[in-house]
Amino acid sequence: MSGDNLLGEQPLKFYSEEVTETKIELVHRLLILNAQKNTIIDLDRKHKEWGNELAS
């Protein structure tokens, strides 16, 4: 944000209340999508490990 003094915590306040709420919702949704992506990656890794174990 412009005007940051880096001397303390910065508020999660951007412009208007509506824009602030929109940005908070966007961050929330991105966190959820990232968690889902990580779960899918973990399942894919486990599936490959199980396949390797069955093949040996």
CHARMM-style PDB file with segment names, atoms N, HN, CA, C and O in Angstrom:
ATOM      1  N   MET     1       0.850  -1.184   0.000  1.00  0.00      PROA
ATOM      2  CA  MET     1       0.000   0.000   0.000  1.00  0.00      PROA
ATOM      3  C   MET     1       0.885   1.232   0.000  1.00  0.00      PROA
ATOM      4  O   MET     1       1.969   1.227   0.584  1.00  0.00      PROA
ATOM      5  N   SER     2       0.441   2.243  -0.627  1.00  0.00      PROA
ATOM      6  HN  SER     2      -0.439   2.247  -1.101  1.00  0.00      PROA
ATOM      7  CA  SER     2       1.234   3.455  -0.611  1.00  0.00      PROA
ATOM      8  C   SER     2       1.142   4.092   0.770  1.00  0.00      PROA
ATOM      9  O   SER     2       0.097   4.039   1.418  1.00  0.00      PROA
ATOM     10  N   GLY     3       2.220   4.684   1.208  1.00  0.00      PROA
ATOM     11  HN  GLY     3       3.069   4.727   0.681  1.00  0.00      PROA
ATOM     12  CA  GLY     3       2.237   5.327   2.518  1.00  0.00      PROA
ATOM     13  C   GLY     3       2.581   4.396   3.652  1.00  0.00      PROA
ATOM     14  O   GLY     3       2.507   4.795   4.814  1.00  0.00      PROA
ATOM     15  N   ASP     4       2.961   3.151   3.350  1.00  0.00      PROA
ATOM     16  HN  ASP     4       3.021   2.827   2.406  1.00  0.00      PROA
ATOM     17  CA  ASP     4       3.355   2.225   4.414  1.00  0.00      PROA
ATOM     18  C   ASP     4       4.601   2.751   5.098  1.00  0.00      PROA
ATOM     19  O   ASP     4       5.558   3.166   4.444  1.00  0.00      PROA
ATOM     20  N   ASN     5       4.579   2.729   6.421  1.00  0.00      PROA
ATOM     21  HN  ASN     5       3.802   2.391   6.953  1.00  0.00      PROA
ATOM     22  CA  ASN     5       5.753   3.192   7.152  1.00  0.00      PROA
ATOM     23  C   ASN     5       6.557   2.032   7.716  1.00  0.00      PROA
ATOM     24  O   ASN     5       7.635   2.242   8.272  1.00  0.00      PROA
ATOM     25  N   LEU     6       6.045   0.802   7.579  1.00  0.00      PROA
ATOM     26  HN  LEU     6       5.169   0.632   7.128  1.00  0.00      PROA
ATOM     27  CA  LEU     6       6.726  -0.412   8.030  1.00  0.00      PROA
ATOM     28  C   LEU     6       7.060  -0.403   9.517  1.00  0.00      PROA
ATOM     29  O   LEU     6       7.923  -1.164   9.954  1.00  0.00      PROA
ATOM     30  N   LEU     7       6.406   0.431  10.293  1.00  0.00      PROA
ATOM     31  HN  LEU     7       5.706   1.050   9.938  1.00  0.00      PROA
ATOM     32  CA  LEU     7       6.687   0.519  11.724  1.00  0.00      PROA
ATOM     33  C   LEU     7       5.736  -0.329  12.562  1.00  0.00      PROA
ATOM     34  O   LEU     7       5.905  -0.426  13.777  1.00  0.00      PROA
ATOM     35  N   GLY     8       4.775  -0.919  11.950  1.00  0.00      PROA
ATOM     36  HN  GLY     8       4.638  -0.840  10.963  1.00  0.00      PROA
ATOM     37  CA  GLY     8       3.822  -1.727  12.712  1.00  0.00      PROA
ATOM     38  C   GLY     8       2.924  -2.481  11.776  1.00  0.00      PROA
ATOM     39  O   GLY     8       3.124  -2.475  10.562  1.00  0.00      PROA
ATOM     40  N   GLU     9       1.933  -3.129  12.341  1.00  0.00      PROA
ATOM     41  HN  GLU     9       1.771  -3.134  13.328  1.00  0.00      PROA
ATOM     42  CA  GLU     9       0.991  -3.890  11.537  1.00  0.00      PROA
ATOM     43  C   GLU     9       0.201  -2.954  10.636  1.00  0.00      PROA
ATOM     44  O   GLU     9      -0.153  -1.837  11.014  1.00  0.00      PROA
ATOM     45  N   GLN    10      -0.055  -3.437   9.460  1.00  0.00      PROA
ATOM     46  HN  GLN    10       0.234  -4.344   9.153  1.00  0.00      PROA
ATOM     47  CA  GLN    10      -0.849  -2.665   8.516  1.00  0.00      PROA
ATOM     48  C   GLN    10      -2.269  -3.219   8.515  1.00  0.00      PROA
ATOM     49  O   GLN    10      -2.449  -4.436   8.552  1.00  0.00      PROA
ATOM     50  N   PRO    11      -3.260  -2.372   8.474  1.00  0.00      PROA
ATOM     51  CA  PRO    11      -4.642  -2.851   8.456  1.00  0.00      PROA
ATOM     52  C   PRO    11      -4.966  -3.475   7.105  1.00  0.00      PROA
ATOM     53  O   PRO    11      -4.394  -3.099   6.082  1.00  0.00      PROA
ATOM     54  N   LEU    12      -5.890  -4.430   7.114  1.00  0.00      PROA
ATOM     55  HN  LEU    12      -6.355  -4.735   7.945  1.00  0.00      PROA
ATOM     56  CA  LEU    12      -6.362  -5.026   5.880  1.00  0.00      PROA
ATOM     57  C   LEU    12      -7.506  -4.165   5.347  1.00  0.00      PROA
ATOM     58  O   LEU    12      -8.645  -4.617   5.231  1.00  0.00      PROA
ATOM     59  N   LYS    13      -7.181  -2.946   5.033  1.00  0.00      PROA
ATOM     60  HN  LYS    13      -6.255  -2.579   5.127  1.00  0.00      PROA
ATOM     61  CA  LYS    13      -8.146  -1.973   4.544  1.00  0.00      PROA
ATOM     62  C   LYS    13      -7.560  -1.382   3.280  1.00  0.00      PROA
ATOM     63  O   LYS    13      -6.455  -0.840   3.308  1.00  0.00      PROA
ATOM     64  N   PHE    14      -8.272  -1.475   2.179  1.00  0.00      PROA
ATOM     65  HN  PHE    14      -9.169  -1.915   2.156  1.00  0.00      PROA
ATOM     66  CA  PHE    14      -7.718  -1.047   0.915  1.00  0.00      PROA
ATOM     67  C   PHE    14      -8.342   0.262   0.443  1.00  0.00      PROA
ATOM     68  O   PHE    14      -7.691   1.306   0.489  1.00  0.00      PROA
ATOM     69  N   TYR    15      -9.566   0.222   0.000  1.00  0.00      PROA
ATOM     70  HN  TYR    15     -10.094  -0.626  -0.038  1.00  0.00      PROA
ATOM     71  CA  TYR    15     -10.199   1.406  -0.551  1.00  0.00      PROA
ATOM     72  C   TYR    15     -11.568   1.578   0.104  1.00  0.00      PROA
ATOM     73  O   TYR    15     -11.669   1.998   1.257  1.00  0.00      PROA
ATOM     74  N   SER    16     -12.596   1.253  -0.631  1.00  0.00      PROA
ATOM     75  HN  SER    16     -12.514   0.911  -1.567  1.00  0.00      PROA
ATOM     76  CA  SER    16     -13.935   1.322  -0.050  1.00  0.00      PROA
ATOM     77  C   SER    16     -14.208   0.033   0.716  1.00  0.00      PROA
ATOM     78  O   SER    16     -13.475  -0.945   0.571  1.00  0.00      PROA
ATOM     79  N   GLU    17     -15.232   0.031   1.508  1.00  0.00      PROA
ATOM     80  HN  GLU    17     -15.827   0.825   1.626  1.00  0.00      PROA
ATOM     81  CA  GLU    17     -15.619  -1.167   2.266  1.00  0.00      PROA
ATOM     82  C   GLU    17     -15.921  -2.324   1.321  1.00  0.00      PROA
ATOM     83  O   GLU    17     -15.563  -3.468   1.599  1.00  0.00      PROA
ATOM     84  N   GLU    18     -16.583  -2.026   0.200  1.00  0.00      PROA
ATOM     85  HN  GLU    18     -16.874  -1.097  -0.026  1.00  0.00      PROA
ATOM     86  CA  GLU    18     -16.940  -3.067  -0.762  1.00  0.00      PROA
ATOM     87  C   GLU    18     -15.686  -3.696  -1.389  1.00  0.00      PROA
ATOM     88  O   GLU    18     -15.616  -4.917  -1.529  1.00  0.00      PROA
ATOM     89  N   VAL    19     -14.725  -2.894  -1.756  1.00  0.00      PROA
ATOM     90  HN  VAL    19     -14.782  -1.902  -1.642  1.00  0.00      PROA
ATOM     91  CA  VAL    19     -13.496  -3.420  -2.350  1.00  0.00      PROA
ATOM     92  C   VAL    19     -12.713  -4.216  -1.308  1.00  0.00      PROA
ATOM     93  O   VAL    19     -12.161  -5.270  -1.625  1.00  0.00      PROA
ATOM     94  N   THR    20     -12.660  -3.730  -0.084  1.00  0.00      PROA
ATOM     95  HN  THR    20     -13.109  -2.874   0.173  1.00  0.00      PROA
ATOM     96  CA  THR    20     -11.973  -4.455   0.985  1.00  0.00      PROA
ATOM     97  C   THR    20     -12.603  -5.826   1.195  1.00  0.00      PROA
ATOM     98  O   THR    20     -11.890  -6.825   1.289  1.00  0.00      PROA
ATOM     99  N   GLU    21     -13.921  -5.887   1.269  1.00  0.00      PROA
ATOM    100  HN  GLU    21     -14.501  -5.075   1.193  1.00  0.00      PROA
ATOM    101  CA  GLU    21     -14.613  -7.163   1.453  1.00  0.00      PROA
ATOM    102  C   GLU    21     -14.358  -8.096   0.271  1.00  0.00      PROA
ATOM    103  O   GLU    21     -14.189  -9.301   0.451  1.00  0.00      PROA
ATOM    104  N   THR    22     -14.332  -7.538  -0.929  1.00  0.00      PROA
ATOM    105  HN  THR    22     -14.470  -6.559  -1.075  1.00  0.00      PROA
ATOM    106  CA  THR    22     -14.075  -8.334  -2.129  1.00  0.00      PROA
ATOM    107  C   THR    22     -12.676  -8.930  -2.081  1.00  0.00      PROA
ATOM    108  O   THR    22     -12.493 -10.103  -2.408  1.00  0.00      PROA
ATOM    109  N   LYS    23     -11.699  -8.151  -1.682  1.00  0.00      PROA
ATOM    110  HN  LYS    23     -11.848  -7.198  -1.415  1.00  0.00      PROA
ATOM    111  CA  LYS    23     -10.322  -8.651  -1.609  1.00  0.00      PROA
ATOM    112  C   LYS    23     -10.182  -9.709  -0.522  1.00  0.00      PROA
ATOM    113  O   LYS    23      -9.462 -10.690  -0.711  1.00  0.00      PROA
ATOM    114  N   ILE    24     -10.845  -9.534   0.595  1.00  0.00      PROA
ATOM    115  HN  ILE    24     -11.429  -8.737   0.748  1.00  0.00      PROA
ATOM    116  CA  ILE    24     -10.812 -10.544   1.656  1.00  0.00      PROA
ATOM    117  C   ILE    24     -11.426 -11.842   1.148  1.00  0.00      PROA
ATOM    118  O   ILE    24     -10.880 -12.915   1.401  1.00  0.00      PROA
ATOM    119  N   GLU    25     -12.548 -11.768   0.439  1.00  0.00      PROA
ATOM    120  HN  GLU    25     -12.992 -10.896   0.233  1.00  0.00      PROA
ATOM    121  CA  GLU    25     -13.195 -12.956  -0.117  1.00  0.00      PROA
ATOM    122  C   GLU    25     -12.285 -13.623  -1.142  1.00  0.00      PROA
ATOM    123  O   GLU    25     -12.197 -14.850  -1.176  1.00  0.00      PROA
ATOM    124  N   LEU    26     -11.615 -12.850  -1.967  1.00  0.00      PROA
ATOM    125  HN  LEU    26     -11.686 -11.853  -1.940  1.00  0.00      PROA
ATOM    126  CA  LEU    26     -10.698 -13.406  -2.961  1.00  0.00      PROA
ATOM    127  C   LEU    26      -9.561 -14.181  -2.285  1.00  0.00      PROA
ATOM    128  O   LEU    26      -9.240 -15.296  -2.695  1.00  0.00      PROA
ATOM    129  N   VAL    27      -8.960 -13.597  -1.261  1.00  0.00      PROA
ATOM    130  HN  VAL    27      -9.221 -12.691  -0.928  1.00  0.00      PROA
ATOM    131  CA  VAL    27      -7.886 -14.275  -0.541  1.00  0.00      PROA
ATOM    132  C   VAL    27      -8.407 -15.568   0.093  1.00  0.00      PROA
ATOM    133  O   VAL    27      -7.739 -16.601   0.050  1.00  0.00      PROA
ATOM    134  N   HSD    28      -9.585 -15.503   0.670  1.00  0.00      PROA
ATOM    135  HN  HSD    28     -10.128 -14.664   0.705  1.00  0.00      PROA
ATOM    136  CA  HSD    28     -10.191 -16.694   1.285  1.00  0.00      PROA
ATOM    137  C   HSD    28     -10.375 -17.805   0.253  1.00  0.00      PROA
ATOM    138  O   HSD    28     -10.027 -18.957   0.512  1.00  0.00      PROA
ATOM    139  N   ARG    29     -10.916 -17.466  -0.907  1.00  0.00      PROA
ATOM    140  HN  ARG    29     -11.198 -16.530  -1.118  1.00  0.00      PROA
ATOM    141  CA  ARG    29     -11.143 -18.465  -1.957  1.00  0.00      PROA
ATOM    142  C   ARG    29      -9.830 -19.029  -2.489  1.00  0.00      PROA
ATOM    143  O   ARG    29      -9.739 -20.221  -2.781  1.00  0.00      PROA
ATOM    144  N   LEU    30      -8.808 -18.175  -2.617  1.00  0.00      PROA
ATOM    145  HN  LEU    30      -8.882 -17.207  -2.380  1.00  0.00      PROA
ATOM    146  CA  LEU    30      -7.503 -18.648  -3.072  1.00  0.00      PROA
ATOM    147  C   LEU    30      -6.888 -19.624  -2.073  1.00  0.00      PROA
ATOM    148  O   LEU    30      -6.257 -20.604  -2.468  1.00  0.00      PROA
ATOM    149  N   LEU    31      -7.070 -19.358  -0.784  1.00  0.00      PROA
ATOM    150  HN  LEU    31      -7.583 -18.562  -0.463  1.00  0.00      PROA
ATOM    151  CA  LEU    31      -6.565 -20.274   0.234  1.00  0.00      PROA
ATOM    152  C   LEU    31      -7.270 -21.627   0.155  1.00  0.00      PROA
ATOM    153  O   LEU    31      -6.633 -22.670   0.303  1.00  0.00      PROA
ATOM    154  N   ILE    32      -8.571 -21.611  -0.074  1.00  0.00      PROA
ATOM    155  HN  ILE    32      -9.089 -20.764  -0.194  1.00  0.00      PROA
ATOM    156  CA  ILE    32      -9.330 -22.856  -0.208  1.00  0.00      PROA
ATOM    157  C   ILE    32      -8.864 -23.623  -1.440  1.00  0.00      PROA
ATOM    158  O   ILE    32      -8.638 -24.830  -1.365  1.00  0.00      PROA
ATOM    159  N   LEU    33      -8.718 -22.935  -2.575  1.00  0.00      PROA
ATOM    160  HN  LEU    33      -8.901 -21.954  -2.636  1.00  0.00      PROA
ATOM    161  CA  LEU    33      -8.267 -23.603  -3.796  1.00  0.00      PROA
ATOM    162  C   LEU    33      -6.876 -24.194  -3.624  1.00  0.00      PROA
ATOM    163  O   LEU    33      -6.602 -25.291  -4.111  1.00  0.00      PROA
ATOM    164  N   ASN    34      -6.000 -23.479  -2.940  1.00  0.00      PROA
ATOM    165  HN  ASN    34      -6.221 -22.587  -2.545  1.00  0.00      PROA
ATOM    166  CA  ASN    34      -4.649 -23.973  -2.712  1.00  0.00      PROA
ATOM    167  C   ASN    34      -4.670 -25.234  -1.843  1.00  0.00      PROA
ATOM    168  O   ASN    34      -3.926 -26.180  -2.098  1.00  0.00      PROA
ATOM    169  N   ALA    35      -5.517 -25.240  -0.829  1.00  0.00      PROA
ATOM    170  HN  ALA    35      -6.122 -24.471  -0.623  1.00  0.00      PROA
ATOM    171  CA  ALA    35      -5.634 -26.414   0.038  1.00  0.00      PROA
ATOM    172  C   ALA    35      -6.161 -27.608  -0.757  1.00  0.00      PROA
ATOM    173  O   ALA    35      -5.682 -28.727  -0.573  1.00  0.00      PROA
ATOM    174  N   GLN    36      -7.133 -27.387  -1.634  1.00  0.00      PROA
ATOM    175  HN  GLN    36      -7.522 -26.478  -1.783  1.00  0.00      PROA
ATOM    176  CA  GLN    36      -7.666 -28.467  -2.464  1.00  0.00      PROA
ATOM    177  C   GLN    36      -6.596 -28.985  -3.418  1.00  0.00      PROA
ATOM    178  O   GLN    36      -6.466 -30.192  -3.619  1.00  0.00      PROA
ATOM    179  N   LYS    37      -5.841 -28.077  -3.998  1.00  0.00      PROA
ATOM    180  HN  LYS    37      -5.947 -27.096  -3.834  1.00  0.00      PROA
ATOM    181  CA  LYS    37      -4.765 -28.467  -4.914  1.00  0.00      PROA
ATOM    182  C   LYS    37      -3.741 -29.330  -4.189  1.00  0.00      PROA
ATOM    183  O   LYS    37      -3.291 -30.345  -4.722  1.00  0.00      PROA
ATOM    184  N   ASN    38      -3.375 -28.932  -2.984  1.00  0.00      PROA
ATOM    185  HN  ASN    38      -3.740 -28.108  -2.552  1.00  0.00      PROA
ATOM    186  CA  ASN    38      -2.406 -29.707  -2.214  1.00  0.00      PROA
ATOM    187  C   ASN    38      -2.945 -31.089  -1.886  1.00  0.00      PROA
ATOM    188  O   ASN    38      -2.187 -32.059  -1.891  1.00  0.00      PROA
ATOM    189  N   THR    39      -4.222 -31.199  -1.604  1.00  0.00      PROA
ATOM    190  HN  THR    39      -4.838 -30.411  -1.600  1.00  0.00      PROA
ATOM    191  CA  THR    39      -4.838 -32.490  -1.321  1.00  0.00      PROA
ATOM    192  C   THR    39      -4.774 -33.388  -2.546  1.00  0.00      PROA
ATOM    193  O   THR    39      -4.472 -34.576  -2.429  1.00  0.00      PROA
ATOM    194  N   ILE    40      -5.055 -32.833  -3.717  1.00  0.00      PROA
ATOM    195  HN  ILE    40      -5.300 -31.869  -3.812  1.00  0.00      PROA
ATOM    196  CA  ILE    40      -5.001 -33.607  -4.963  1.00  0.00      PROA
ATOM    197  C   ILE    40      -3.574 -34.063  -5.235  1.00  0.00      PROA
ATOM    198  O   ILE    40      -3.356 -35.206  -5.636  1.00  0.00      PROA
ATOM    199  N   ILE    41      -2.609 -33.190  -5.023  1.00  0.00      PROA
ATOM    200  HN  ILE    41      -2.787 -32.261  -4.697  1.00  0.00      PROA
ATOM    201  CA  ILE    41      -1.202 -33.550  -5.229  1.00  0.00      PROA
ATOM    202  C   ILE    41      -0.802 -34.664  -4.270  1.00  0.00      PROA
ATOM    203  O   ILE    41      -0.120 -35.609  -4.666  1.00  0.00      PROA
ATOM    204  N   ASP    42      -1.222 -34.557  -3.012  1.00  0.00      PROA
ATOM    205  HN  ASP    42      -1.776 -33.789  -2.690  1.00  0.00      PROA
ATOM    206  CA  ASP    42      -0.913 -35.591  -2.022  1.00  0.00      PROA
ATOM    207  C   ASP    42      -1.521 -36.933  -2.431  1.00  0.00      PROA
ATOM    208  O   ASP    42      -0.861 -37.967  -2.322  1.00  0.00      PROA
ATOM    209  N   LEU    43      -2.774 -36.927  -2.901  1.00  0.00      PROA
ATOM    210  HN  LEU    43      -3.310 -36.087  -2.990  1.00  0.00      PROA
ATOM    211  CA  LEU    43      -3.416 -38.159  -3.336  1.00  0.00      PROA
ATOM    212  C   LEU    43      -2.690 -38.758  -4.533  1.00  0.00      PROA
ATOM    213  O   LEU    43      -2.534 -39.976  -4.626  1.00  0.00      PROA
ATOM    214  N   ASP    44      -2.250 -37.905  -5.445  1.00  0.00      PROA
ATOM    215  HN  ASP    44      -2.376 -36.916  -5.369  1.00  0.00      PROA
ATOM    216  CA  ASP    44      -1.518 -38.384  -6.614  1.00  0.00      PROA
ATOM    217  C   ASP    44      -0.204 -39.037  -6.187  1.00  0.00      PROA
ATOM    218  O   ASP    44       0.170 -40.081  -6.720  1.00  0.00      PROA
ATOM    219  N   ARG    45       0.492 -38.432  -5.238  1.00  0.00      PROA
ATOM    220  HN  ARG    45       0.188 -37.584  -4.805  1.00  0.00      PROA
ATOM    221  CA  ARG    45       1.741 -39.017  -4.735  1.00  0.00      PROA
ATOM    222  C   ARG    45       1.490 -40.378  -4.085  1.00  0.00      PROA
ATOM    223  O   ARG    45       2.224 -41.336  -4.329  1.00  0.00      PROA
ATOM    224  N   LYS    46       0.445 -40.454  -3.256  1.00  0.00      PROA
ATOM    225  HN  LYS    46      -0.151 -39.675  -3.058  1.00  0.00      PROA
ATOM    226  CA  LYS    46       0.118 -41.724  -2.594  1.00  0.00      PROA
ATOM    227  C   LYS    46      -0.235 -42.794  -3.621  1.00  0.00      PROA
ATOM    228  O   LYS    46       0.166 -43.950  -3.489  1.00  0.00      PROA
ATOM    229  N   HSD    47      -0.985 -42.402  -4.640  1.00  0.00      PROA
ATOM    230  HN  HSD    47      -1.311 -41.463  -4.748  1.00  0.00      PROA
ATOM    231  CA  HSD    47      -1.368 -43.348  -5.677  1.00  0.00      PROA
ATOM    232  C   HSD    47      -0.129 -43.891  -6.377  1.00  0.00      PROA
ATOM    233  O   HSD    47      -0.038 -45.094  -6.625  1.00  0.00      PROA
ATOM    234  N   LYS    48       0.822 -43.024  -6.698  1.00  0.00      PROA
ATOM    235  HN  LYS    48       0.748 -42.047  -6.496  1.00  0.00      PROA
ATOM    236  CA  LYS    48       2.063 -43.469  -7.335  1.00  0.00      PROA
ATOM    237  C   LYS    48       2.866 -44.373  -6.410  1.00  0.00      PROA
ATOM    238  O   LYS    48       3.442 -45.365  -6.859  1.00  0.00      PROA
ATOM    239  N   GLU    49       2.910 -44.041  -5.122  1.00  0.00      PROA
ATOM    240  HN  GLU    49       2.443 -43.236  -4.757  1.00  0.00      PROA
ATOM    241  CA  GLU    49       3.620 -44.887  -4.157  1.00  0.00      PROA
ATOM    242  C   GLU    49       2.977 -46.270  -4.077  1.00  0.00      PROA
ATOM    243  O   GLU    49       3.677 -47.282  -4.059  1.00  0.00      PROA
ATOM    244  N   TRP    50       1.635 -46.313  -4.029  1.00  0.00      PROA
ATOM    245  HN  TRP    50       1.066 -45.491  -4.044  1.00  0.00      PROA
ATOM    246  CA  TRP    50       0.946 -47.594  -3.962  1.00  0.00      PROA
ATOM    247  C   TRP    50       1.228 -48.402  -5.231  1.00  0.00      PROA
ATOM    248  O   TRP    50       1.440 -49.613  -5.166  1.00  0.00      PROA
ATOM    249  N   GLY    51       1.230 -47.735  -6.369  1.00  0.00      PROA
ATOM    250  HN  GLY    51       1.057 -46.751  -6.421  1.00  0.00      PROA
ATOM    251  CA  GLY    51       1.528 -48.422  -7.632  1.00  0.00      PROA
ATOM    252  C   GLY    51       2.922 -48.997  -7.637  1.00  0.00      PROA
ATOM    253  O   GLY    51       3.136 -50.109  -8.120  1.00  0.00      PROA
ATOM    254  N   ASN    52       3.890 -48.242  -7.098  1.00  0.00      PROA
ATOM    255  HN  ASN    52       3.717 -47.338  -6.706  1.00  0.00      PROA
ATOM    256  CA  ASN    52       5.267 -48.734  -7.027  1.00  0.00      PROA
ATOM    257  C   ASN    52       5.372 -49.923  -6.082  1.00  0.00      PROA
ATOM    258  O   ASN    52       6.104 -50.875  -6.354  1.00  0.00      PROA
ATOM    259  N   GLU    53       4.636 -49.868  -4.964  1.00  0.00      PROA
ATOM    260  HN  GLU    53       4.042 -49.095  -4.743  1.00  0.00      PROA
ATOM    261  CA  GLU    53       4.670 -50.974  -3.999  1.00  0.00      PROA
ATOM    262  C   GLU    53       4.063 -52.239  -4.592  1.00  0.00      PROA
ATOM    263  O   GLU    53       4.575 -53.336  -4.368  1.00  0.00      PROA
ATOM    264  N   LEU    54       2.987 -52.096  -5.339  1.00  0.00      PROA
ATOM    265  HN  LEU    54       2.572 -51.205  -5.521  1.00  0.00      PROA
ATOM    266  CA  LEU    54       2.349 -53.260  -5.958  1.00  0.00      PROA
ATOM    267  C   LEU    54       3.226 -53.849  -7.065  1.00  0.00      PROA
ATOM    268  O   LEU    54       3.232 -55.060  -7.286  1.00  0.00      PROA
ATOM    269  N   ALA    55       3.961 -52.984  -7.752  1.00  0.00      PROA
ATOM    270  HN  ALA    55       3.956 -52.000  -7.573  1.00  0.00      PROA
ATOM    271  CA  ALA    55       4.808 -53.447  -8.865  1.00  0.00      PROA
ATOM    272  C   ALA    55       6.041 -54.191  -8.355  1.00  0.00      PROA
ATOM    273  O   ALA    55       6.609 -55.013  -9.074  1.00  0.00      PROA
ATOM    274  N   SER    56       6.457 -53.910  -7.120  1.00  0.00      PROA
ATOM    275  HN  SER    56       5.995 -53.243  -6.535  1.00  0.00      PROA
ATOM    276  CA  SER    56       7.678 -54.578  -6.624  1.00  0.00      PROA
ATOM    277  C   SER    56       7.410 -55.866  -5.909  1.00  0.00      PROA
ATOM    278  OT1 SER    56       8.344 -56.521  -5.447  1.00  0.00      PROA
TER     279      SER     56
END
